[in-house]
Amino acid sequence: AMGKTTDGLVELAREASSDPETGEPSPKGPSKRELDMLLSTGERISIAAMAMVLHALGYEAVSFTGRQIGMVTDDAHTRARIASVDSETMKRELAAGRIVVVAGFQGADEHGNITTLGRGGSDTSAVALAAALKADECQIYTDVDGVYTTDPRVVPEARKLETITFEEMLEMASLGSKVLQIRSVEFAGKYKVKLRVLSSFEDEGDGTLITVEEKCTMEQPVISGIAFNRDEAKLTMLGVPDRPGIAYQILGPIADANVDVDMIIQNIGRDGTTDFSFTVNRSDYGKAMAILEKVREQIGARDLSGDTTTCKVSAVGVGMRSHPGVASKMFGALAKEGINLQMISTSEIKISIVIEEKYLELAVRVLHKAFGLEKPQKSTLSLTGRDETDIITPS
């Protein structure tokens, strides 16, 4: 939708569902079905306006809503997932020489109810359409001209990447990089749709190509980027009974409340008890703490503590698979600056740490320099990567 349209529609929904006498927001909030009906209007305005602009420029164009184009989703209103895409309408219109303008962010369930995919869902819609059409490439135009080794506002020497793998982009999106919505990257990786991130404001430049291929040489940096997330909160249950199933007793109620858990640490048990820590998004901190207060009493834990002054910093790169010593180099660089590591998490191509938020920018700058990310990217050898995560099978 254009500009602040979605924010305005959300505010309208809040006002419409408030108590008519007190003006207080409804505890239940607006009906999610009706919210989807309302939010989807923003995209409908945009596609009609875009088609009109194209007509004025002398092009044949036709606009379609998600439902009209055959975008079928599940029935999870406000956070629906795409189940299938019927490409026949698009193919027919394209064959007739028309430019097809499709509303992103929305679809319809099997009963015809309008659904939305959640914020940033337009990226996912674009990739789904590209997959259904078997397009050579899906180009995403954003307010940046590509994917950088880190945020240039934190590290002015940050370099734009010519290419990056789906795996690396998926990790960076999940770790706080806001260039692309994570579901769109998952989708593109699954169906091997090449993505190219380009600027909406610049005519020149090739942007960044996100592909299944790993471009690497001995000269290429082992790490492709440094991602970070300021919105991290840590919760710790102290003196937890050290017995089978205790992790489920703690995290089960958290999951039932739709709170996403990120990093988890359970200390070595002593005297029959242990400490259990995990992180959540800062916006979920209050909800998670309220749940854990009840859980603490149920399981007989000694105490509960929380910290909202933490952040997460991550080094990402497929080169970790074949290069030892990445963690040692990372931790050594941070130790020289006196930065204490509160939590550590690793995967095949990522190392994440939780530190005090006041050290975030220093840590990012130190790691960016330690791994030589300001140096030009070189690539000659192409290897086959792997895709991730089942999402859908377009028809």
Secondary structure, DSSP 8 states (H G I E B T S, - for coil): --TTHHHHHHHHHHHHTS-TTT----TT-S-HHHHHHHHHHHHHHHHHHHHHHHHHTT--EEEE-HHHHTEEE-S-TTS--EEEE--HHHHHHHHTT-EEEE--SEEE-TT--EEE--TTHHHHHHHHHHHHHT-S-EEEEESSSS-BSS-TTT-TT--B-SEEEHHHHHHHHHTT--SS-HHHHHHHHHHT--EEEEESS-SS---EEEESEEEE-TTS-S--EEEEEEEEEEEEEEEEE--TTHHHHHHHHHHHTT--EEEEEE---BTTEEEEEEEEEGGGHHHHHHHHHHHHHHHT-SEEEEEEEEEEEEEE-GGGGT-TTHHHHHHHHHHHTT----EEEEETTEEEEEEEGGGHHHHHHHHHHHTTTTS-----EEEE-----------
